[in-house]
Amino acid sequence: MSRDARFQEQAQALGYSFDGEIKIGGNYVPLVRDGHHIYLSGQIPRVGDTVVVTGAAGADATLAQAQTAAKVCVMRALALLQRALGSLDALQAILRITVYVQSAPTFTQQSEVADGASEVLFTVLGDAGAHTRTSVGVLQLPKNATVEVDLIATVAPTAL
């Protein structure tokens, strides 16, 4: 099964479509290519016009809801990569992700929230989804999002 087909399966499993416009929230670009590297701007769990998980993990959002938010963030990133490259099969690897979690003062499960993002990358990309990762608890995120994820990917030389 192709990565693009696995992406569609994951979208269906989450119950969201990533076919429409992937909105950005300011004066920047969602991704930049530099040689074989692609840098993606932070993605919040927005589908269409709606941020689907908001508030602080551990207070307004459960761990499971925060993990779902991380999955939606990564799906947005993959949708942007798919559009830029024509297919997710053009990706060589995901090198690094950073997962920011809006956290209640006593919430310490940022790594478990990030597991949601990592799970999607492995499910959709297989071995190419193996990555390094940092997860960080923060006071607030744009649009009151519970999670924001950015990533760095490499493109197969034949995709250039």
C-alpha positions as CSV (number, residue, x, y, z in Angstrom):
1,M,0.0,0.0,0.0
2,S,1.4,3.5,-0.9
3,R,2.0,6.1,1.7
4,D,-0.7,8.3,0.2
5,A,-3.2,5.4,0.6
6,R,-2.1,5.0,4.3
7,F,-2.5,8.8,4.7
8,Q,-6.1,8.5,3.5
9,E,-6.7,5.6,5.8
10,Q,-5.4,7.5,8.8
11,A,-7.5,10.5,7.9
12,Q,-10.6,8.3,7.8
13,A,-9.6,6.7,11.2
14,L,-9.3,10.2,12.7
15,G,-12.6,11.2,11.2
16,Y,-11.2,14.3,9.4
17,S,-10.5,15.3,5.8
18,F,-7.3,17.0,5.0
19,D,-8.3,17.7,1.3
20,G,-9.3,21.3,1.7
21,E,-7.2,24.4,2.2
22,I,-4.6,24.1,4.9
23,K,-4.9,27.5,6.5
24,I,-1.9,29.3,7.9
25,G,-2.2,32.0,10.5
26,G,0.2,34.8,9.6
27,N,2.8,36.3,7.3
28,Y,4.9,33.2,6.6
29,V,5.0,30.2,4.4
30,P,4.0,26.7,5.6
31,L,7.2,25.0,4.3
32,V,10.6,25.8,2.8
33,R,12.8,23.6,0.8
34,D,16.6,23.8,1.2
35,G,18.3,21.2,-0.9
36,H,17.1,17.8,0.3
37,H,15.6,19.3,3.5
38,I,12.1,20.5,4.0
39,Y,11.3,22.6,7.0
40,L,7.6,22.8,8.0
41,S,6.2,25.6,10.1
42,G,4.3,24.6,13.3
43,Q,0.9,23.1,12.7
44,I,-2.0,23.3,15.1
45,P,-4.9,20.9,15.2
46,R,-7.1,22.9,12.8
47,V,-9.4,21.3,10.3
48,G,-11.0,23.9,8.0
49,D,-11.7,26.9,10.2
50,T,-12.0,24.9,13.5
51,V,-9.2,24.2,16.0
52,V,-10.5,20.8,17.0
53,V,-8.7,20.5,20.4
54,T,-8.2,23.6,22.6
55,G,-7.1,24.4,26.1
56,A,-4.5,23.1,28.4
57,A,-3.7,19.4,28.5
58,G,-4.4,18.1,32.0
59,A,-7.1,20.8,32.7
60,D,-9.3,21.5,29.6
61,A,-8.1,18.5,27.5
62,T,-7.5,14.9,28.5
63,L,-4.3,13.1,27.5
64,A,-6.3,11.2,24.8
65,Q,-7.7,14.5,23.4
66,A,-4.2,16.0,23.4
67,Q,-2.9,12.9,21.5
68,T,-5.6,13.3,19.0
69,A,-4.5,17.0,18.6
70,A,-1.0,15.8,17.9
71,K,-2.2,13.4,15.3
72,V,-4.2,16.1,13.5
73,C,-1.2,18.4,13.6
74,V,1.0,15.8,11.9
75,M,-1.7,15.0,9.4
76,R,-1.7,18.7,8.4
77,A,2.1,18.6,8.0
78,L,1.8,15.4,5.9
79,A,-0.9,17.0,3.7
80,L,1.4,20.0,3.1
81,L,4.3,17.7,2.2
82,Q,2.0,15.6,-0.1
83,R,0.9,18.7,-2.0
84,A,4.5,20.1,-2.3
85,L,6.0,16.8,-3.5
86,G,3.1,15.3,-5.4
87,S,3.2,12.2,-3.2
88,L,4.4,11.2,0.2
89,D,6.4,8.4,-1.5
90,A,8.9,11.2,-2.4
91,L,9.9,11.6,1.2
92,Q,13.1,10.0,2.3
93,A,12.8,10.5,6.0
94,I,11.3,12.6,8.8
95,L,14.4,13.8,10.7
96,R,13.0,15.6,13.6
97,I,9.7,16.8,15.2
98,T,9.1,19.2,18.0
99,V,5.8,18.9,19.9
100,Y,4.6,21.8,21.9
101,V,1.9,21.0,24.4
102,Q,-0.2,23.7,26.2
103,S,0.0,22.2,29.7
104,A,-1.7,22.7,33.0
105,P,0.8,23.4,35.8
106,T,0.9,19.8,37.0
107,F,0.7,18.1,33.6
108,T,3.9,16.1,32.9
109,Q,2.9,13.8,30.0
110,Q,4.1,15.8,27.1
111,S,6.1,12.8,25.8
112,E,2.9,10.7,25.8
113,V,1.1,13.5,23.9
114,A,3.9,13.4,21.3
115,D,3.5,9.7,21.0
116,G,0.3,10.5,19.0
117,A,2.3,12.4,16.4
118,S,5.0,9.7,16.3
119,E,2.4,7.0,15.8
120,V,0.9,8.7,12.7
121,L,4.3,9.2,11.2
122,F,5.2,5.5,11.6
123,T,1.8,4.3,10.4
124,V,1.8,6.5,7.3
125,L,5.5,6.5,6.4
126,G,6.8,3.2,7.8
127,D,10.6,3.3,8.4
128,A,10.8,6.8,6.8
129,G,8.7,8.0,9.7
130,A,11.5,7.2,12.2
131,H,12.5,10.5,13.7
132,T,14.2,12.3,16.6
133,R,11.8,14.2,18.9
134,T,11.5,16.9,21.5
135,S,8.3,17.5,23.5
136,V,7.9,20.7,25.5
137,G,5.2,22.0,27.8
138,V,4.2,25.6,27.2
139,L,1.8,28.1,28.8
140,Q,-0.1,29.0,25.6
141,L,-0.3,28.3,21.9
142,P,-1.9,30.1,18.9
143,K,-5.7,30.0,18.8
144,N,-5.7,28.3,22.2
145,A,-4.6,25.1,20.5
146,T,-3.6,22.2,22.8
147,V,-0.7,21.1,20.6
148,E,1.5,22.5,17.9
149,V,4.0,20.3,15.9
150,D,6.8,21.3,13.5
151,L,9.1,19.0,11.6
152,I,12.1,18.6,9.4
153,A,12.0,16.1,6.5
154,T,14.3,15.0,3.7
155,V,13.4,14.3,0.2
156,A,14.6,11.4,-1.9
157,P,17.2,12.7,-4.4
158,T,15.0,11.5,-7.3
159,A,12.3,13.8,-6.1
160,L,14.3,17.0,-6.8
